[in-house]
């Protein structure tokens, strides 16, 4: 069994781990919510001369971290109970940023309509947002039409068995970089 943390637009390294044996993966949701992790943030690569705000230079490419704001979470709150905050217009900002970063990639126009609904409606819990995005991404990567119903193969665990789930993130670069560039060949690229 592989236990992975929930992630917001997970990294390529997270998806490599997931794809090794998807039926054996459990998503950890019963841990105490650790702050400043990829559970509520992702790192995307920006084309040169795009959105220089809060970016850092890495291997000649600009990268930007997007964070989903959460309601005040204390150190004892379980990840499954963390609620998303909508005091800021983060959804609008994330969608504008994703569009700006990926609009010139080969597959953005084909996949954008599958992701846009997550930036137009409110989702109460972070794990539900992450699970919904994950299901769409897996559907696009495997050339299946993503469904709007919750995938029953995505299982959450209540067994806290690993101390450090962050090891699977690598450089943290979001799967969207690869997905929008390679489309149905994303799995091959991973």
VEXTI-830154 format. One record per residue: z, y, x of N, C-alpha, C in turn. Coordinates in steps of 0.05 Angstrom, whole numbers, plus 32768, in hexadecimal, padded with zeros to 4 digits. Example, Ala and Ser with C-alpha at 12.3 -4.5 7.8 and 13.67 -1.06 7.14 Angstrom:
<atoms>
+------+--------+-------+------+---------+--------+------+--------+-------+
:  nup : nnorth : neast : caup : canorth : caeast :  cup : cnorth : ceast :
+------+--------+-------+------+---------+--------+------+--------+-------+
: 809C :   7F8E :  8108 : 809C :    7FA6 :   80F6 : 809C :   7FBE :  8108 :
: 808E :   7FD3 :  8101 : 808F :    7FEB :   8111 : 809D :   8001 :  8102 :
+------+--------+-------+------+---------+--------+------+--------+-------+
</atoms>
This chain:
<atoms>
+------+--------+-------+------+---------+--------+------+--------+-------+
:  nup : nnorth : neast : caup : canorth : caeast :  cup : cnorth : ceast :
+------+--------+-------+------+---------+--------+------+--------+-------+
: 8000 :   7FE9 :  8011 : 8000 :    8000 :   8000 : 8000 :   8019 :  8012 :
: 7FF0 :   802D :  800A : 7FEF :    8047 :   8017 : 7FFC :   805B :  8005 :
: 800F :   806A :  8010 : 801C :    8080 :   8000 : 8013 :   809A :  800C :
: 8006 :   80AB :  7FFA : 7FFD :    80C5 :   8002 : 800A :   80DA :  7FF1 :
: 800D :   80F2 :  7FFC : 8018 :    8108 :   7FEC : 8003 :   8113 :  7FDA :
: 800B :   8120 :  7FC4 : 7FF7 :    812E :   7FB4 : 7FED :   8146 :  7FC4 :
: 7FD3 :   814D :  7FC0 : 7FC8 :    8163 :   7FCF : 7FB6 :   8174 :  7FBD :
: 7FB5 :   818E :  7FC4 : 7FA3 :    81A0 :   7FB6 : 7F89 :   81A0 :  7FC6 :
: 7F73 :   8196 :  7FBA : 7F59 :    8195 :   7FC8 : 7F5D :   8188 :  7FE4 :
: 7F67 :   8170 :  7FE4 : 7F6F :    8162 :   7FFC : 7F5C :   8164 :  8014 :
: 7F67 :   815E :  802B : 7F58 :    8160 :   8044 : 7F45 :   8148 :  8047 :
: 7F32 :   814B :  8059 : 7F20 :    8135 :   805F : 7F30 :   811D :  8069 :
: 7F44 :   8122 :  8079 : 7F54 :    810C :   8084 : 7F65 :   80FE :  806E :
: 7F6E :   810D :  805A : 7F7C :    8101 :   8044 : 7F69 :   80EF :  8035 :
: 7F50 :   80F8 :  8030 : 7F3D :    80E7 :   8022 : 7F34 :   80CF :  8032 :
: 7F33 :   80D2 :  804C : 7F2D :    80BA :   805D : 7F42 :   80A5 :  8058 :
: 7F5B :   80AD :  8058 : 7F71 :    809B :   8053 : 7F6F :   808E :  8037 :
: 7F69 :   80A0 :  8023 : 7F67 :    8096 :   8008 : 7F51 :   8082 :  8004 :
: 7F3A :   8087 :  8011 : 7F22 :    8076 :   800D : 7F24 :   805C :  801C :
: 7F38 :   8058 :  802E : 7F3A :    803F :   803C : 7F3F :   8028 :  8028 :
: 7F4E :   802D :  8013 : 7F53 :    8019 :   7FFE : 7F5F :   8027 :  7FE6 :
: 7F4E :   8035 :  7FD6 : 7F59 :    8045 :   7FBF : 7F6B :   8036 :  7FAC :
: 7F67 :   801C :  7FA8 : 7F77 :    800D :   7F95 : 7F94 :   8009 :  7FA0 :
: 7F98 :   800C :  7FBA : 7FB2 :    8009 :   7FC6 : 7FC1 :   8023 :  7FCA :
: 7FB5 :   8039 :  7FC2 : 7FC2 :    8054 :   7FC6 : 7FD5 :   805B :  7FB0 :
: 7FEC :   8065 :  7FB8 : 7FFF :    8070 :   7FA5 : 8003 :   808D :  7FAD :
: 8004 :   809F :  7F9A : 8008 :    80BB :   7F9F : 8026 :   80C1 :  7F9B :
: 8033 :   80CC :  7FB0 : 804F :    80D1 :   7FAF : 8055 :   80EA :  7F9E :
: 8064 :   80E7 :  7F8A : 806B :    80FE :   7F78 : 8089 :   8100 :  7F74 :
: 8099 :   80ED :  7F7F : 80B6 :    80ED :   7F7B : 80C5 :   80F7 :  7F93 :
: 80B7 :   8102 :  7FA6 : 80C5 :    810D :   7FBE : 80D0 :   8129 :  7FB7 :
: 80E3 :   8133 :  7FC6 : 80EB :    814F :   7FC3 : 80D4 :   8160 :  7FCD :
: 80CD :   8174 :  7FBD : 80B5 :    8185 :   7FC3 : 80B9 :   8194 :  7FDD :
: 80A8 :   818D :  7FF2 : 80AA :    819C :   800B : 8098 :   81B5 :  8009 :
: 80A3 :   81CB :  8011 : 8094 :    81E4 :   8010 : 8080 :   81E6 :  8028 :
: 806C :   81F7 :  8025 : 8059 :    81FC :   803A : 804B :   81E3 :  8044 :
: 8041 :   81D3 :  8031 : 8031 :    81BB :   8038 : 8017 :   81BC :  8028 :
: 8007 :   81A8 :  802C : 7FED :    81A6 :   801E : 7FF0 :   819D :  8001 :
: 8008 :   8199 :  7FF8 : 800B :    8192 :   7FDC : 8002 :   81A8 :  7FC9 :
: 8004 :   81C1 :  7FD2 : 7FFB :    81D7 :   7FC1 : 7FE9 :   81EA :  7FD1 :
: 7FDC :   81E1 :  7FE6 : 7FCA :    81F2 :   7FF5 : 7FB4 :   81E2 :  8002 :
: 7F9E :   81EF :  8008 : 7F88 :    81E3 :   8016 : 7F7C :   81F6 :  802A :
: 7F6D :   81EC :  803D : 7F60 :    81FD :   8051 : 7F42 :   81F8 :  804E :
: 7F33 :   820E :  804A : 7F16 :    820C :   8047 : 7F09 :   821A :  805E :
: 7EF1 :   8212 :  8064 : 7EE1 :    821E :   8079 : 7ECF :   8233 :  806D :
: 7ECF :   824B :  8079 : 7EBE :    8260 :   806F : 7EA6 :   8264 :  8080 :
: 7E8F :   826C :  8075 : 7E78 :    8272 :   8085 : 7E7F :   828C :  8095 :
: 7E72 :   828F :  80AC : 7E76 :    82A7 :   80BC : 7E72 :   82C0 :  80AB :
: 7E81 :   82D5 :  80B0 : 7E7F :    82EF :   80A3 : 7E87 :   82EE :  8085 :
: 7E94 :   82D9 :  807C : 7E9E :    82D8 :   8060 : 7EBC :   82DA :  8060 :
: 7EC8 :   82E9 :  804E : 7EE4 :    82EA :   8049 : 7EF6 :   82E8 :  8063 :
: 7EF7 :   82FD :  8072 : 7F06 :    82FD :   808B : 7F24 :   82FF :  8086 :
: 7F2D :   8304 :  806E : 7F49 :    8308 :   8068 : 7F59 :   82EE :  806C :
: 7F6F :   82F0 :  8079 : 7F82 :    82DA :   807E : 7F74 :   82C1 :  8089 :
: 7F60 :   82C4 :  8098 : 7F53 :    82AC :   80A3 : 7F59 :   82A9 :  80C1 :
: 7F54 :   8292 :  80CC : 7F59 :    828E :   80E8 : 7F40 :   8281 :  80F4 :
: 7F3C :   8286 :  810E : 7F25 :    827B :   811C : 7F2C :   825F :  8126 :
: 7F1B :   824C :  811F : 7F20 :    8231 :   8128 : 7F05 :   8224 :  812E :
: 7F00 :   821D :  8147 : 7EE7 :    8211 :   814F : 7ECF :   8221 :  8146 :
: 7ED1 :   823B :  8148 : 7EBA :    824C :   8141 : 7EB6 :   8250 :  8124 :
: 7EC7 :   8246 :  8113 : 7EC4 :    8249 :   80F6 : 7EDC :   8257 :  80EB :
: 7ED8 :   8266 :  80D6 : 7EEF :    8273 :   80C9 : 7EFB :   8260 :  80B4 :
: 7F15 :   825F :  80B3 : 7F22 :    824E :   809F : 7F36 :   825F :  808F :
: 7F39 :   8258 :  8077 : 7F4B :    8266 :   8065 : 7F5C :   8252 :  8055 :
: 7F75 :   8258 :  8053 : 7F88 :    8247 :   8043 : 7F8B :   8253 :  8028 :
: 7F87 :   8243 :  8013 : 7F8C :    824A :   7FF8 : 7FA5 :   823C :  7FEE :
: 7FB7 :   824B :  7FE1 : 7FD0 :    8240 :   7FD7 : 7FD2 :   8243 :  7FB9 :
: 7FDB :   822E :  7FAC : 7FE2 :    822F :   7F90 : 7FFF :   8238 :  7F8E :
: 8004 :   824F :  7F82 : 8020 :    8258 :   7F80 : 802F :   8246 :  7F6C :
: 8047 :   823F :  7F74 : 8058 :    822E :   7F63 : 8071 :   823E :  7F5A :
: 807B :   8236 :  7F43 : 8094 :    8242 :   7F3A : 80AA :   823A :  7F4D :
: 80BE :   8249 :  7F4F : 80D3 :    8245 :   7F62 : 80DC :   8227 :  7F63 :
: 80D8 :   821B :  7F7A : 80DF :    81FF :   7F7E : 80F6 :   81FE :  7F92 :
: 810B :   81F0 :  7F8B : 8121 :    81ED :   7F9F : 811C :   81D3 :  7FAE :
: 812D :   81CF :  7FC2 : 8129 :    81B8 :   7FD4 : 812E :   819D :  7FC7 :
: 813B :   819E :  7FB0 : 8141 :    8184 :   7FA2 : 812D :   817E :  7F8C :
: 811B :   8191 :  7F86 : 8108 :    818D :   7F70 : 80F3 :   8178 :  7F78 :
: 80ED :   8166 :  7F66 : 80D9 :    8151 :   7F6B : 80BD :   815E :  7F6A :
: 80AB :   8154 :  7F7A : 8090 :    815E :   7F7A : 8083 :   815C :  7F5E :
: 8089 :   8147 :  7F50 : 807D :    8143 :   7F35 : 8086 :   8159 :  7F21 :
: 809C :   8167 :  7F27 : 80A7 :    817B :   7F15 : 809F :   8197 :  7F1D :
: 8090 :   819B :  7F32 : 8089 :    81B6 :   7F3B : 8074 :   81C2 :  7F29 :
: 807B :   81D9 :  7F1E : 8069 :    81E7 :   7F0B : 8059 :   81FC :  7F1A :
: 8041 :   8200 :  7F11 : 802F :    8215 :   7F1C : 8036 :   8230 :  7F10 :
: 8036 :   8245 :  7F21 : 803B :    8260 :   7F17 : 8021 :   826E :  7F11 :
: 8020 :   827C :  7EFB : 8008 :    828B :   7EF4 : 800E :   82A9 :  7EF3 :
: 8022 :   82B2 :  7F01 : 8028 :    82CF :   7F02 : 8012 :   82DE :  7F11 :
: 8004 :   82D1 :  7F23 : 7FEE :    82DC :   7F31 : 7FD4 :   82D0 :  7F27 :
: 7FBD :   82DC :  7F2C : 7FA4 :    82D1 :   7F23 : 7F98 :   82BF :  7F39 :
: 7FA8 :   82AC :  7F42 : 7FA0 :    829B :   7F58 : 7F87 :   828B :  7F51 :
: 7F84 :   8282 :  7F39 : 7F6D :    8271 :   7F31 : 7F53 :   8281 :  7F35 :
: 7F53 :   8299 :  7F2C : 7F3B :    82AA :   7F2F : 7F35 :   82AF :  7F4D :
: 7F4A :   82B5 :  7F5C : 7F46 :    82B9 :   7F79 : 7F3C :   82A0 :  7F87 :
: 7F47 :   8289 :  7F80 : 7F3E :    8270 :   7F8D : 7F21 :   826B :  7F86 :
: 7F1A :   826E :  7F6D : 7EFE :    8269 :   7F65 : 7EEA :   827C :  7F73 :
: 7EF1 :   8295 :  7F74 : 7EE0 :    82A9 :   7F82 : 7EDD :   82A1 :  7F9F :
: 7EF3 :   8299 :  7FAC : 7EF3 :    8291 :   7FC8 : 7EE2 :   8278 :  7FCC :
: 7EE6 :   8264 :  7FBB : 7ED6 :    824B :   7FBD : 7EB9 :   8251 :  7FB9 :
: 7EB2 :   8261 :  7FA6 : 7E96 :    8268 :   7FA1 : 7E8A :   8276 :  7FB9 :
: 7E99 :   8289 :  7FC3 : 7E8F :    8299 :   7FDA : 7E8B :   8287 :  7FF3 :
: 7E9E :   8275 :  7FF7 : 7E9D :    8264 :   800E : 7E87 :   824F :  800D :
: 7E82 :   8244 :  7FF5 : 7E71 :    822D :   7FF2 : 7E56 :   8232 :  7FE4 :
: 7E51 :   824A :  7FDA : 7E3A :    824E :   7FC9 : 7E1F :   8248 :  7FD8 :
: 7E1F :   8249 :  7FF2 : 7E06 :    8243 :   8000 : 7E04 :   8226 :  800A :
: 7E18 :   8216 :  8003 : 7E17 :    81FA :   800B : 7E04 :   81EA :  7FF8 :
: 7DFA :   81D4 :  8002 : 7DE6 :    81C5 :   7FF2 : 7DEF :   81BB :  7FD7 :
: 7E09 :   81B4 :  7FD4 : 7E12 :    81A7 :   7FBB : 7E24 :   81B8 :  7FAA :
: 7E2A :   81D1 :  7FB1 : 7E3D :    81E1 :   7FA1 : 7E33 :   81E4 :  7F85 :
: 7E19 :   81EB :  7F81 : 7E0F :    81F0 :   7F66 : 7E10 :   81D7 :  7F55 :
: 7E0E :   81BF :  7F61 : 7E0F :    81A6 :   7F52 : 7E2C :   819F :  7F4A :
: 7E3F :   81A7 :  7F5A : 7E5B :    819E :   7F56 : 7E6D :   81B3 :  7F4A :
: 7E66 :   81CC :  7F4B : 7E77 :    81E2 :   7F43 : 7E81 :   81DF :  7F26 :
: 7E70 :   81D7 :  7F14 : 7E78 :    81D5 :   7EF8 : 7E8D :   81C0 :  7EF3 :
: 7E90 :   81AD :  7F05 : 7EA5 :    8198 :   7F03 : 7EC0 :   81A4 :  7F0B :
: 7EC0 :   81B7 :  7F1E : 7ED9 :    81C2 :   7F29 : 7EE2 :   81DB :  7F1A :
: 7ECF :   81EA :  7F10 : 7ED5 :    8204 :   7F03 : 7EEB :   8202 :  7EED :
: 7EEB :   81EE :  7EDC : 7F00 :    81ED :   7EC7 : 7F1C :   81EE :  7ED1 :
: 7F21 :   81E4 :  7EE9 : 7F3C :    81E5 :   7EF5 : 7F45 :   8202 :  7EFB :
: 7F32 :   8214 :  7EFC : 7F37 :    8230 :   7F03 : 7F35 :   8242 :  7EEA :
: 7F31 :   8235 :  7ED3 : 7F2F :    8244 :   7EBA : 7F45 :   823D :  7EA6 :
: 7F53 :   8227 :  7EAA : 7F69 :    8220 :   7E98 : 7F82 :   821D :  7EA9 :
: 7F99 :   8220 :  7E9B : 7FB2 :    821D :   7EA9 : 7FBC :   8200 :  7EA7 :
: 7FC6 :   81F6 :  7EBD : 7FD2 :    81DB :   7EBE : 7FEF :   81E0 :  7EC5 :
: 8001 :   81D3 :  7EB7 : 801D :    81D8 :   7EBB : 8028 :   81CE :  7ED5 :
: 8022 :   81B5 :  7EDC : 802D :    81A9 :   7EF4 : 8019 :   81A7 :  7F0B :
: 8023 :   81AB :  7F23 : 8012 :    81A9 :   7F3B : 8006 :   818D :  7F3E :
: 8016 :   8178 :  7F39 : 800B :    815D :   7F3D : 7FF4 :   8158 :  7F29 :
: 7FF5 :   8164 :  7F11 : 7FDF :    8160 :   7EFE : 7FC6 :   816F :  7F07 :
: 7FC9 :   8187 :  7F12 : 7FB2 :    8195 :   7F1D : 7FA5 :   8185 :  7F34 :
: 7FB6 :   817C :  7F46 : 7FAC :    816D :   7F5D : 7F9F :   8153 :  7F55 :
: 7FAB :   8145 :  7F42 : 7F9F :    812C :   7F38 : 7F84 :   8130 :  7F2B :
: 7F82 :   8145 :  7F1B : 7F69 :    814B :   7F0D : 7F53 :   8152 :  7F21 :
: 7F59 :   8163 :  7F35 : 7F46 :    816A :   7F49 : 7F3E :   8151 :  7F5A :
: 7F51 :   8141 :  7F60 : 7F4C :    8128 :   7F6F : 7F39 :   8116 :  7F60 :
: 7F3D :   8112 :  7F47 : 7F2C :    8101 :   7F37 : 7F0F :   810B :  7F37 :
: 7F0C :   8125 :  7F34 : 7EF1 :    8131 :   7F35 : 7EE4 :   812D :  7F50 :
: 7EF3 :   8132 :  7F65 : 7EE8 :    812F :   7F80 : 7EE0 :   8113 :  7F86 :
: 7EF1 :   8100 :  7F7E : 7EEA :    80E3 :   7F82 : 7ED0 :   80DC :  7F72 :
: 7ECF :   80E6 :  7F5A : 7EB7 :    80E1 :   7F4A : 7E9E :   80EC :  7F56 :
: 7EA0 :   8104 :  7F61 : 7E88 :    8110 :   7F6E : 7E81 :   8102 :  7F88 :
: 7E95 :   80FA :  7F97 : 7E91 :    80EC :   7FB1 : 7E84 :   80D0 :  7FAD :
: 7E8B :   80C4 :  7F97 : 7E81 :    80A8 :   7F92 : 7E69 :   80A8 :  7F7F :
: 7E5E :   80C0 :  7F7A : 7E47 :    80C2 :   7F69 : 7E4B :   80BB :  7F4C :
: 7E64 :   80BB :  7F44 : 7E6A :    80B6 :   7F28 : 7E6F :   80D0 :  7F1A :
: 7E68 :   80D2 :  7F01 : 7E6D :    80EB :   7EF3 : 7E8C :   80EC :  7EEE :
: 7E98 :   8102 :  7EF8 : 7EB5 :    8104 :   7EF4 : 7EBC :   8105 :  7ED6 :
: 7ED1 :   80F8 :  7ECF : 7EDA :    80F8 :   7EB3 : 7EEF :   810D :  7EAF :
: 7EF3 :   8114 :  7E96 : 7F08 :    8128 :   7E8F : 7F22 :   811A :  7E89 :
: 7F21 :   80FF :  7E86 : 7F39 :    80F0 :   7E80 : 7F47 :   80E8 :  7E9A :
: 7F60 :   80E6 :  7E99 : 7F70 :    80DF :   7EB1 : 7F69 :   80C3 :  7EBA :
: 7F63 :   80BF :  7ED3 : 7F5C :    80A6 :   7EDF : 7F75 :   8095 :  7EE1 :
: 7F75 :   807E :  7ED5 : 7F8D :    806D :   7ED5 : 7F91 :   8060 :  7EF1 :
: 7F7D :   8061 :  7F03 : 7F81 :    8055 :   7F1D : 7F91 :   8067 :  7F30 :
: 7F95 :   8080 :  7F28 : 7FA5 :    8092 :   7F38 : 7FC2 :   808D :  7F31 :
: 7FD0 :   8080 :  7F43 : 7FEC :    8078 :   7F3D : 7FFF :   8089 :  7F4D :
: 8015 :   8091 :  7F40 : 802A :    80A0 :   7F4D : 8041 :   808D :  7F54 :
: 804E :   8092 :  7F6A : 8064 :    8080 :   7F72 : 807F :   808F :  7F6F :
: 8093 :   807F :  7F6A : 80AE :    808A :   7F6B : 80BE :   807E :  7F82 :
: 80B1 :   8070 :  7F93 : 80BD :    8064 :   7FAA : 80B8 :   8076 :  7FC3 :
: 80CC :   8083 :  7FCC : 80C9 :    8094 :   7FE4 : 80CC :   8082 :  7FFC :
: 80B6 :   807A :  8009 : 80B6 :    8066 :   801E : 80AF :   8072 :  8039 :
: 80A2 :   8089 :  803A : 8099 :    8094 :   8053 : 80A7 :   80AF :  8058 :
: 80AF :   80B4 :  8070 : 80BC :    80CD :   8076 : 80A9 :   80E4 :  8079 :
: 8092 :   80E0 :  8084 : 8080 :    80F6 :   808A : 8064 :   80F0 :  807F :
: 805E :   80FB :  8068 : 8044 :    80F6 :   805C : 802F :   810A :  8066 :
: 8037 :   811E :  8075 : 8024 :    8132 :   807F : 8011 :   8128 :  8094 :
: 8016 :   8111 :  80A0 : 8006 :    8108 :   80B6 : 7FE9 :   8103 :  80AE :
: 7FE3 :   8100 :  8095 : 7FC8 :    80F9 :   808C : 7FB6 :   8112 :  8089 :
: 7FC1 :   812A :  808F : 7FB1 :    8142 :   808A : 7F9E :   814A :  80A0 :
: 7FA3 :   8141 :  80B9 : 7F92 :    8149 :   80CF : 7F92 :   8167 :  80D2 :
: 7F7A :   8173 :  80D4 : 7F78 :    8190 :   80D7 : 7F7B :   819E :  80BC :
: 7F7D :   818F :  80A6 : 7F81 :    819A :   808C : 7F68 :   81A4 :  807E :
: 7F51 :   81A2 :  808A : 7F38 :    81AC :   807E : 7F32 :   819D :  8064 :
: 7F2E :   81AD :  804F : 7F2A :    81A1 :   8034 : 7F11 :   8190 :  8033 :
: 7F13 :   817C :  8022 : 7EFC :    816A :   801C : 7EE5 :   8179 :  8011 :
: 7EEA :   8191 :  8005 : 7ED4 :    81A1 :   7FFA : 7EBF :   81A8 :  800F :
: 7EC8 :   81AD :  8028 : 7EB5 :    81B3 :   803D : 7E9F :   819D :  803F :
: 7EA8 :   8185 :  8040 : 7E96 :    816E :   8043 : 7E87 :   8168 :  8029 :
: 7E95 :   8169 :  8012 : 7E89 :    8163 :   7FF8 : 7E72 :   8176 :  7FF2 :
: 7E76 :   8190 :  7FF5 : 7E60 :    81A3 :   7FEF : 7E49 :   81A2 :  8003 :
: 7E4F :   8199 :  801B : 7E3A :    8197 :   8030 : 7E2A :   817D :  802D :
: 7E37 :   8167 :  8027 : 7E2A :    814D :   8028 : 7E26 :   813F :  800D :
: 7E34 :   814A :  7FF8 : 7E30 :    813F :   7FDD : 7E36 :   8121 :  7FDC :
: 7E24 :   8111 :  7FD1 : 7E29 :    80F5 :   7FCE : 7E2C :   80E5 :  7FE9 :
: 7E26 :   80F2 :  7FFF : 7E29 :    80E5 :   8019 : 7E44 :   80EB :  8025 :
: 7E56 :   80F8 :  8016 : 7E70 :    80FF :   8021 : 7E7F :   80E7 :  802B :
: 7E7F :   80D1 :  801C : 7E8E :    80B9 :   8024 : 7E83 :   80AF :  803F :
: 7E69 :   80B0 :  8042 : 7E5D :    80A7 :   805C : 7E67 :   80B9 :  8073 :
: 7E68 :   80D4 :  806E : 7E70 :    80E7 :   8082 : 7E8E :   80E2 :  808A :
: 7E9E :   80DA :  8077 : 7EBA :    80D5 :   807D : 7EBD :   80BC :  808E :
+------+--------+-------+------+---------+--------+------+--------+-------+
</atoms>
